[in-house]
Amino acid sequence: MSTAVVVEAPGEHRLVPHEPRRPEPGEALVRVHATGICGSDREVYQGNRPEGYVRYPLTPGHEWSGTVEAVGAGVPASLVGRKVVGEGFRNCQVCDRCHAGETTLCTDGYEETGFTQPGAMAATLTLPARLLHVLADDADLTAAALLEPAACIAAAAIKAHALPGEKVAVVGTGTLGMFAVQFLKAGSPAELLVVGTRNDREALSRQFGATDFRTRDQELPDDFDVVIETAGSASAARTAASLLRRGGRLVLTGIPAPGADGLDPTDLVVRQLEVHTVFGAPPDAWSHTVRVFGAGLLDPLPLVTHELPLAEFSAAIDLVGSGDPKVGKVLLKP
């Protein structure tokens, strides 16, 4: 019997029998291959998700890959059997932001797979087919399960607009940070610095293309053109801004706990820094990610350290929050 994880309320979950939901017009039914767990899934389980950004009871899972098993009316039958990943934001498609392609800013309100809509910690997932991105027939679905966080970083890379020959840096060495290194490396930078808190991440950073690695207690430069911040720690934004030259470009992706150090507005104005933020990934970032993945320029597999069955959801959540440096990306497989 197939199963699904259901979080009934903060700190309460159970494994329940799962019955695939037949796709309605415009929808597709996907057989889930793997689902990634990130910090936001821990927030869902612990009850730390901001109000309005989760709805219980809930099947979590917003990072996933799978194969289309069936489609509803109005969806091309050629999708059946194809390997896919999918966008999470359930946008309205008719507001001005959606028409502009900024679907993560949809004015109709927030709805996202795995947070307010059923997610992929189940044997199957039924969702609007318009959210799917088709992969190559020979794509590795285990690696593809990490394309959602990669797409968020693709959105940051697009906003950063790093040009060949520029000096670029990444603050943070988790999954997002390592994807940022790979995206920026693909743009042929003159220098690619990674700043983190753990020396054990240097080897992986260099494997993905970093030319320099430093911890925050070391002397840091202040002449970089572009910085992407991924750490989400209390001081990460300020550290990232301090790396920039006058007129440099900063993209923030981390979400720190309340009380984090803010950016100094006087510093931003006097140094004329350009600051962007990212929350989720719009369609162009997803398309870019799938293309880069298909071209072999993204290598997610070295980030995966644990693969567990759905029944071990609780253990997986504990692993993600353990602080153990040997724990990277944790995947659940139905």
C-alpha positions in Angstrom: 0.0 0.0 0.0 1.3 3.5 -0.9 1.6 6.0 1.9 1.9 9.8 2.6 3.2 11.9 5.4 0.6 14.2 7.0 1.6 16.9 9.5 -1.6 17.3 11.5 -0.3 20.2 13.5 3.1 21.5 14.7 5.1 18.5 16.1 2.4 16.0 15.1 2.6 13.8 12.1 1.5 10.4 10.9 1.9 8.1 8.0 -1.4 7.5 6.2 -2.6 5.3 3.3 -2.3 7.3 0.1 -4.8 7.2 -2.8 -3.7 9.0 -5.9 -6.0 11.8 -6.9 -7.1 11.5 -10.5 -6.1 14.6 -12.5 -8.8 17.0 -13.3 -8.7 19.1 -16.5 -5.4 21.0 -16.8 -3.7 18.7 -14.2 -1.2 15.9 -14.2 -0.6 13.0 -11.8 3.1 12.4 -11.1 4.7 9.3 -9.5 7.2 10.8 -7.0 10.8 9.6 -7.2 12.3 11.6 -4.4 11.5 14.6 -2.2 14.1 16.9 -0.6 13.9 18.3 3.0 15.0 21.8 3.7 14.8 24.2 6.6 11.4 25.4 5.7 10.1 21.8 6.1 11.4 21.9 9.6 9.6 25.2 10.1 6.4 23.5 9.0 6.9 20.6 11.4 8.0 22.8 14.4 5.3 25.4 13.8 7.8 28.2 13.0 6.5 29.0 9.5 5.2 32.6 9.3 1.4 33.0 9.6 -0.3 32.7 6.2 2.5 30.6 4.7 1.3 27.2 6.0 -2.0 25.4 6.3 -2.5 22.3 8.5 -3.1 19.4 8.1 -0.6 19.2 5.3 1.4 16.7 3.3 4.8 18.6 3.0 7.3 18.4 0.2 8.1 21.2 -2.3 11.4 19.9 -3.6 10.7 16.8 -5.8 11.2 14.9 -9.0 9.1 12.2 -10.6 7.4 10.7 -13.7 4.1 11.7 -15.2 1.6 8.8 -14.9 -1.6 10.4 -16.1 -3.0 13.7 -17.4 -6.4 15.4 -17.3 -8.4 16.8 -20.2 -6.6 19.6 -22.1 -3.1 18.4 -21.2 -0.9 16.9 -24.0 -0.9 13.1 -23.7 2.8 13.2 -24.7 3.6 14.2 -21.1 2.8 10.7 -19.9 6.0 8.8 -19.1 8.1 11.9 -19.1 10.5 12.8 -16.2 9.6 16.1 -14.6 10.1 18.6 -11.8 7.6 21.3 -10.9 7.2 24.9 -9.7 5.7 25.3 -6.3 3.9 28.6 -6.4 0.2 28.2 -7.4 -0.2 31.6 -9.1 -3.5 33.0 -10.5 -2.1 33.7 -14.0 -4.3 36.8 -14.4 -2.9 39.5 -12.2 -0.4 42.1 -13.4 2.5 40.4 -11.7 1.7 37.0 -13.1 1.4 38.5 -16.6 4.8 40.1 -16.1 6.2 36.6 -15.3 6.7 37.5 -11.6 4.5 34.6 -10.4 6.1 34.6 -6.9 4.6 38.0 -6.4 1.1 37.0 -7.4 -1.4 39.5 -5.9 -4.1 36.8 -5.4 -2.3 35.5 -2.3 0.2 32.9 -1.4 -0.4 29.2 -2.3 2.5 26.8 -2.6 2.9 23.0 -3.0 4.0 21.5 0.3 3.0 24.5 2.4 -0.7 25.3 1.7 -1.3 22.7 -1.0 -0.6 18.9 -0.8 3.1 18.2 -1.3 5.3 15.4 -2.6 6.0 13.4 0.6 3.6 10.8 -0.8 3.7 8.2 -3.6 2.1 10.6 -6.0 1.4 14.3 -6.5 -1.4 15.8 -8.6 -0.9 19.4 -9.6 -1.5 21.9 -12.5 0.4 20.6 -15.5 1.4 24.2 -16.4 3.8 24.0 -13.4 5.8 21.1 -14.8 9.2 21.3 -16.4 10.1 18.3 -18.6 13.6 16.7 -18.2 15.6 14.7 -20.6 14.8 11.0 -20.8 18.2 10.1 -19.3 18.0 12.6 -16.5 18.9 11.4 -13.0 15.8 11.9 -10.9 17.6 11.7 -7.6 19.8 14.6 -8.7 16.7 16.4 -10.2 15.0 16.4 -6.8 17.3 19.3 -5.9 16.3 21.5 -8.8 13.8 23.5 -6.7 16.5 25.1 -4.5 18.7 25.4 -7.6 15.9 27.3 -9.3 15.7 29.8 -6.3 19.4 30.4 -6.8 18.9 30.7 -10.6 16.5 33.5 -9.8 19.3 35.2 -7.7 21.9 34.7 -10.5 19.5 36.2 -13.1 19.0 39.3 -10.8 22.8 39.5 -10.1 23.5 39.7 -13.8 27.1 38.7 -13.3 29.1 39.3 -16.5 32.2 37.3 -17.6 35.3 38.6 -16.0 33.6 40.1 -13.0 34.6 39.3 -9.4 31.8 37.4 -7.7 31.3 35.9 -4.2 28.9 33.7 -2.3 28.2 34.0 1.4 27.0 30.6 2.8 28.1 27.1 2.1 24.9 25.0 2.4 22.9 23.6 -0.5 21.9 27.1 -1.8 25.5 28.3 -1.5 26.9 25.4 -3.4 24.3 26.0 -6.2 25.3 29.6 -6.3 28.9 28.7 -6.8 27.9 26.5 -9.8 25.7 29.1 -11.4 28.3 31.8 -11.0 31.1 29.6 -12.2 29.2 29.0 -15.4 29.4 32.7 -16.1 33.2 32.7 -16.3 34.1 35.0 -13.5 37.6 36.4 -12.9 37.4 35.4 -9.2 34.9 33.3 -7.3 35.1 33.7 -3.5 33.1 31.6 -1.0 32.7 32.9 2.5 31.4 30.5 5.2 31.8 29.4 8.8 33.1 25.9 8.3 36.5 25.0 6.9 35.2 21.5 5.9 33.2 23.1 3.1 36.3 24.4 1.3 37.0 21.3 -0.7 33.4 21.1 -2.0 33.4 24.8 -2.8 36.5 24.5 -4.9 35.2 21.3 -6.5 32.2 23.4 -7.8 34.5 26.2 -9.0 35.5 28.5 -6.2 38.9 30.1 -6.6 39.1 31.2 -3.0 37.6 30.2 0.3 37.6 32.2 3.6 35.8 32.0 6.9 34.2 35.1 8.4 37.0 35.5 11.0 39.6 35.9 8.3 40.3 39.2 6.5 37.8 39.7 3.7 38.1 41.8 0.6 35.8 44.8 -0.3 36.1 45.0 -4.1 33.7 42.4 -5.5 31.2 43.2 -8.3 28.6 40.7 -7.3 27.7 38.9 -4.1 24.9 36.3 -3.6 24.0 35.7 0.1 22.5 32.3 0.9 23.3 31.8 4.6 20.3 33.4 6.3 22.3 33.9 9.5 21.9 37.1 11.7 25.0 38.8 10.2 25.1 37.3 6.7 23.6 40.3 4.9 26.1 42.7 6.4 29.0 40.4 5.7 27.8 40.1 2.1 27.4 43.9 1.6 30.9 44.5 3.1 32.4 42.4 0.2 31.1 44.8 -2.5 32.9 47.6 -4.3 31.1 50.9 -4.6 28.1 50.3 -7.0 28.3 46.5 -6.5 25.3 44.2 -6.8 23.9 42.2 -3.9 21.2 39.5 -3.9 19.8 38.2 -0.6 18.2 34.8 -0.5 18.5 33.7 3.1 15.7 34.3 5.6 17.2 35.0 9.1 15.4 34.7 12.4 13.8 37.9 13.8 16.4 40.3 15.2 19.0 39.9 12.5 21.4 42.7 11.7 20.0 44.9 9.0 21.8 46.7 6.2 22.9 50.2 7.0 20.9 52.5 4.8 23.6 55.2 4.9 26.1 52.7 3.6 23.7 51.5 0.8 23.2 55.1 -0.3 26.7 56.4 0.0 28.2 53.4 -1.7 25.3 53.2 -4.2 24.8 49.5 -3.7 22.2 47.7 -5.8 20.3 45.2 -3.6 17.8 42.5 -4.7 16.0 39.8 -2.9 14.6 36.4 -3.9 11.7 34.4 -2.4 11.0 31.4 -4.5 11.6 30.9 -8.2 9.5 32.3 -11.1 9.1 30.4 -14.4 12.2 31.9 -16.2 14.4 30.8 -13.3 13.0 27.3 -13.5 13.5 27.1 -17.3 17.1 28.4 -16.8 17.8 25.8 -14.2 16.5 22.9 -16.3 18.6 24.0 -19.2 21.7 24.4 -17.1 21.1 21.0 -15.5 20.5 19.4 -18.9 23.8 20.9 -20.1 25.7 19.2 -17.3 26.6 22.5 -15.6 24.8 21.7 -12.4 25.9 18.7 -10.3 23.5 18.2 -7.3 24.4 14.7 -6.3 27.5 15.6 -4.2 25.2 17.5 -2.0 23.0 14.5 -1.1 24.2 12.6 2.0 21.1 10.7 3.1 18.3 8.9 1.4 15.5 7.6 3.6 12.1 6.0 3.2 8.9 8.1 3.9 8.4 6.1 7.1 11.5 7.8 8.5 10.2 11.3 8.1 10.8 12.1 11.8 14.4 10.9 11.6 14.9 12.9 8.4 13.7 16.1 10.1 16.0 15.5 13.0 19.0 15.0 10.7 18.3 18.3 8.9 18.3 20.1 12.2 21.1 18.2 13.8 23.9 20.7 13.0 26.1 17.7 12.1 28.6 18.8 9.4 28.3 15.4 7.8 24.6 16.0 7.0 23.9 17.6 3.7 20.8 17.3 1.6 18.4 14.6 3.0 16.0 12.9 0.5 12.8 10.9 1.3 11.8 8.2 -1.2 8.3 6.7 -1.3 
